[in-house]
Amino acid sequence: MTSCPSRRRRLLVLATCCMSLFIVSLDNTVLQIALPSLQRELEASLSGLQWTIDAYTLVLASLLMLAGSMADRFGRRRVFMMGLVAFTAGSALCSLAASLRMLVVFRMVQAVGGSMLNPVAMSIITHTFTDRRERARAIGVWGSVVGLSMAVGPLVGGLLVEGAGWRSIFWLNVPVGLTALLLTWALVPESRADTARRADPVGQILVMALLAVLTYTIIQAPEHGWASLTTVLPACLVLALAAAVIGYELRREEPLIEVRFFRSPLFSGACVNAVAAFATLGGFLFLTTLYLQNVRSLNALHAGLWLLPMAVMTFLCAPLSGHLVARRGPRLPMVAAGCAIAASGTLFAAFDGQTRTWTLLVGCAVFGIGFGLVNAPITNTAVSGMPLAQAGVASSLASTCRQTGSALGVAVIGAVLASRIDPGAYADTFTAAARPAWWVIAGCGLAVLTVGWFTASGRTPPRPAPDAAASPAPVTPLSSS
């Protein structure tokens, strides 16, 4: 691989990669603010809103591992540019969608591009910044962009939706995507892995089918009935697909998903917490956005301002969490994150915290503290139990769990809400109907706390030797998001 010849050019490469992360992260946040406006214009049902979000996250979760292996095989710059083209084109199509069905399809196009951006960009950064300290600073800047996108997302989303309608949130991606594409073509050097992982098309299809059927079952169950044949049969298919994925991947020499990684309590605990924590984020934003705009009748801008305490605390606590992990290990921030998320969910579930101004602000801020603290220990715990040669694959799997959790959070929380709310008296029944959903969020926080306590270390554990008996066969590392 050819490194960038100057510090200035390296910084421009970093800025280009951060642009891709920013638009992908910002897109999810601003879409949540736009949901009520979108619902009114496209006459979408609650399940339709869930699919608008989950169509994106499911495709993204399914393709992250494939995108990493494609970049290693065909060139990171080439795949990154393909991702920018797909994401930008998908965004333009989303802004033109004439129906909810078209929007869902175009969101999937966006996700195909998004899957090629963040994990591949991280790999580009890793290979551009060869000095260890300089690379650490670059990755720190990269990580802070997620917090920045969350902090400005509600405000930007509110301004765009209130000023130009929900379609404008997708227009924003077009000039940024085109700029990033030109900068990538001009600045980013091409690089490939010396030995790329082989493709696993059967495993890829099985994983996509599993996630899609699981989400469909959860979202559609309130409409068809939890005990109906149209719910039970897909649920059985989910179990069959899960068994097929495990059985097939265990027989592969270079599988899409390293099932053997889950023998490590550290890694399994990190994946469980990634699913649980990001499920709470998806559910929290879904419930709060609908409540603020459909029950309190706030406009999109004011709703975005109400969410700022959560976003600001996430932005502030994310670097603090990284510092705590480095000094004290992952257990302390993981347990603190679980406590904060559980406390926020309990405030809304047991005390109807969203109905009073001060409790709503406190609940949002406490949730932001929890979510800000949880990400660094998840990544640290996922890779700590793996030999260095497998850390990239472990990190990519953890990223897949994050996206899967986000999709499942929206599906489960939306299903719980839909099964109890009265469409004819939406505003009057929303708070009572949302209580069980808030308890689900509180339960996920307790899961993060419990699993973190028993699986995360109180100190940063030493990395196992590459030939450790408990570790799976070495594989070529993939980039992570």
C-alpha positions, -999 to +999 in steps of 0.1 A: +000+000+000+011+035-007+009+060+021+000+096+017+032+117+012+025+146+036+008+153+068-015+178+051-027+151+027-031+126+055-054+151+073-074+156+042-079+118+038-091+118+075-115+146+068-128+128+037-134+096+057-151+116+085-175+132+060-188+097+051-193+088+088-210+121+095-236+119+068-244+082+076-247+089+113-266+122+108-290+105+084-304+081+111-308+109+137-326+134+114-349+108+100-362+101+135-372+138+138-388+136+104-410+106+111-443+124+121-441+147+091-433+118+069-462+098+084-487+126+077-476+132+041-473+095+030-502+083+053-479+058+069-490+034+096-469+028+127-454-004+111-446+016+080-426+040+101-407+011+116-399-003+081-386+031+071-359+028+097-354-009+098-350-014+060-319+007+063-304-008+094-311-044+084-294-041+051-265-023+067-261-049+094-262-077+068-236-062+045-209-048+068-188-080+068-192-084+030-181-048+024-149-053+045-139-084+026-147-067-008-125-037+001-096-061+011-100-079-022-109-053-048-093-022-033-104+000-004-105+033-024-126+016-052-152+002-028-153+034-008-161+054-039-188+028-049-203+033-015-204+070-019-221+068-053-247+043-039-254+063-008-257+096-026-279+082-053-301+064-027-304+097-008-315+115-040-341+088-047-354+089-011-361+127-015-382+119-046-402+089-032-439+092-039-450+065-016-439+047+016-431+016-003-408+035-027-391+052+003-384+018+020-368+005-012-347+036-017-336+034+019-322-001+012-302+014-017-288+039+007-279+011+031-260-008+004-238+023+000-236+030+037-223-005+043-193+003+021-185+036+039-178+034+076-160+001+079-139+008+047-132+043+058-118+030+091-095+006+071-083+036+050-075+056+081-056+026+096-035+022+065-030+060+059-017+068+094+011+044+100+026+061+131+009+045+162+003+078+181-008+097+150-032+068+141-046+068+177-053+106+174-069+100+140-092+073+153-101+096+182-112+123+158-131+096+138-149+085+169-158+120+180-177+125+147-204+101+159-210+122+190-210+154+169-236+140+145-258+130+174-254+164+190-263+184+159-287+158+144-319+167+163-313+205+157-304+201+120-333+177+114-357+200+131-345+230+110-346+211+077-381+195+083-396+227+096-381+248+069-383+226+038-401+194+047-389+159+054-375+154+019-348+180+027-331+156+051-321+135+021-311+165-001-284+173+025-265+141+017-262+148-020-237+177-020-218+162+009-216+128-008-205+143-041-178+164-024-165+133-005-165+114-038-143+140-055-119+142-026-116+104-024-108+103-061-081+130-057-066+122-024-071+086-012-045+061-023-056+026-033-047-003-010-056-040-008-050-068+017-021-091+009-045-121+015-082-113+012-109-134+027-129-156+003-165-146-004-193-165+014-225-159-007-245-187+010-237-174+044-246-138+033-280-149+019-287-169+051-279-139+074-299-115+054-329-138+053-326-144+091-326-107+100-354-099+075-377-126+087-370-119+123-378-082+119-409-089+098-423-113+125-418-087+152-432-057+133-463-075+118-472-095+149-495-068+165-514-065+132-519-103+127-519-114+163-491-130+183-507-165+182-519-163+145-505-187+119-490-157+100-469-150+131-461-185+142-449-197+109-423-169+103-412-174+139-405-211+132-386-200+100-365-177+121-354-207+143-347-228+112-326-200+096-306-194+128-298-231+130-288-231+093-265-201+097-247-217+127-244-251+111-232-237+077-207-211+091-191-237+115-182-258+084-166-229+065-128-224+066-133-186+062-169-180+072-188-147+070-195-149+107-169-165+130-193-185+152-163-198+172-157-162+185-188-167+207-169-192+228-152-162+244-173-148+273-157-114+266-168-114+230-202-128+236-209-103+264-198-075+241-222-086+214-251-090+238-245-055+251-242-041+216-276-055+207-292-044+240-277-009+241-284+000+205-319-014+208-325+011+236-313+040+213-335+030+184-365+026+208-358+057+228-357+080+197-387+063+181-409+067+212-397+102+222-400+117+187-436+104+182-446+116+217-432+151+213-447+157+179-479+137+179-489+140+216-474+174+226-480+188+191-445+203+189-430+211+155-399+192+143-376+220+153-389+222+189-388+184+191-352+184+181-344+210+208-360+187+234-337+159+224-305+181+227-299+171+263-296+135+253-273+143+223-251+167+243-245+142+271-237+115+246-212+138+230-196+147+263-196+112+278-182+093+248-146+105+253-149+102+290-158+065+285-127+060+264-106+075+291-122+053+318-116+022+297-080+030+292-074+037+329-098+014+347-109-012+321-144-017+305-164-029+335-169+005+353-182+025+322-203-006+311-220-009+345-225+029+348-240+029+313-265+001+322-275+019+354-282+052+335-302+036+307-322+015+332-329+046+353-340+066+323-364+039+311-378+034+346-384+072+350-406+071+319-422+037+326-430+040+363-435+078+367-446+089+332-415+111+331-423+124+296-454+142+308-435+168+328-410+192+315-382+187+341-385+149+342-385+147+304-353+168+303-337+147+331-347+114+314-332+125+281-300+137+297-296+105+318-302+083+288-275+103+269-251+097+297-257+059+295-255+057+257-224+079+257-206+056+281-215+023+265-198+023+231-161+023+240-163-006+265-183-027+239-155-022+213-128-028+239-144-060+253-151-074+218-115-072+207-097-078+240-104-115+240-092-120+204-056-123+191-044-093+172-049-109+138-086-114+145-093-081+162-106-066+129-131-094+124-142-092+160-148-054+157-168-059+125-190-085+142-196-061+171-206-034+146-230-058+130-245-064+164-249-027+169-269-023+137-289-054+144-298-041+179-309-008+165-332-026+140-346-049+166-351-020+191-374-001+166-392-034+157-398-045+193-407-011+208-429-003+178-447-036+181-453-032+219-467+003+212-489-008+183-504-036+203-517-013+230-525+021+214-559+031+201-556+047+167-588+066+172-576+082+204-538+083+196-528+112+218-550+102+247-537+066+248-501+070+238-486+075+273-503+044+288-495+024+257-458+034+258-453+022+294-445-014+286-422-002+258-403+020+283-400-011+306-384-029+277-358-002+275-352-003+313-348-041+310-322-037+283-303-013+305-304-039+333-291-064+308-262-042+299-254-037+336-256-074+344-237-088+314-211-060+317-205-069+354-200-106+347-182-105+314-162-072+313-130-070+331-122-045+358-090-038+340-079-039+304-071-075+298-040-086+280-045-098+245-042-136+240-013-149+220-021-157+184-016-194+190-038-194+221-056-227+223-090-211+229-089-189+199-102-198+165-080-202+134-064-170+123-082-150+097-075-119+077-088-089+097-116-068+083-122-031+090-147-021+116-172+008+119 
